[in-house]
Amino acid sequence: MALGYVRPARPEDAGEIARIQLATWRVAYRRILPRHVLDNLDEAWLARRWSAAVQEPPSGAHRVLVAVEQAEQSYLVGFAASGPADAEALAPGEPAEVLGPDVAAVTDLLVEPRWGRRGHGSRLLAATVDLWRADGFTRALAWAFDGDAATRKFLTSTGWEPDGAARALDVEDMLVPQVRLHVAVPADADPADATPAEATLPDLTPGASPPATPGD
């Protein structure tokens, strides 16, 4: 029987995280971003960035988590990165004061498409929320491409809502619209809404990329 769980990312995971990011973007964003941009992404460069994010995070509240599917072998199948909301979370013209110290931001939430619909995205998000709660965050933000219906559907199904903010990213002279979603971080976990036990972190000790298709 397969078992899914979430754990903190380790330095040796950086290469797999980069591979998952690249593979997922090329599927999830193939109709959203220019093809040559996706084709020219450098997996080794991404791996170096993730290695730095795991080993040298800007603060203790910047975290990278990975989802693992364990059957006869263990497979890294997805990851999530988050931290305190910074300027990248702002809408155009929005004052920095709207982002208090109690606001977190998701920068990545991806599950490789072939491992979708197995609960990995939900476990990653649940574990991330648990960490936000422990760190004292009361609200969280995430940007999603307007054309990425899968991410928006996943987040809204778990209680996230659009907050009215929008922007357009300039990608190789192509403007790609995004919408921002937000959610309140509950002060206490509700046992009735808990995800399966595999979502818990066994040993608790991300980046300007947008969230991509969770696949759950």
Buried (B, 14 or more C-beta within 10 A) or exposed (E): EEEBBBBBBEEEBBBBBBBBBBBBBBBBBEEBBBEEEBEEBEEEEBBBBBBEBBEEBEEEBBBBBBBBBEEEEEBBBBBBBBBBBBEEBBBEEBEEEEBEEBBBBBBBBBBBBEBBEBBBBBBBBBBBBBBBBEBEBBBBBBBBBBBBEBBBEBBBEBEBEBBEBBBEBEEEEEEBEBBBBBBEBEEEEEEEEEBEEBBBBEEEEBBEBBBBBBBB
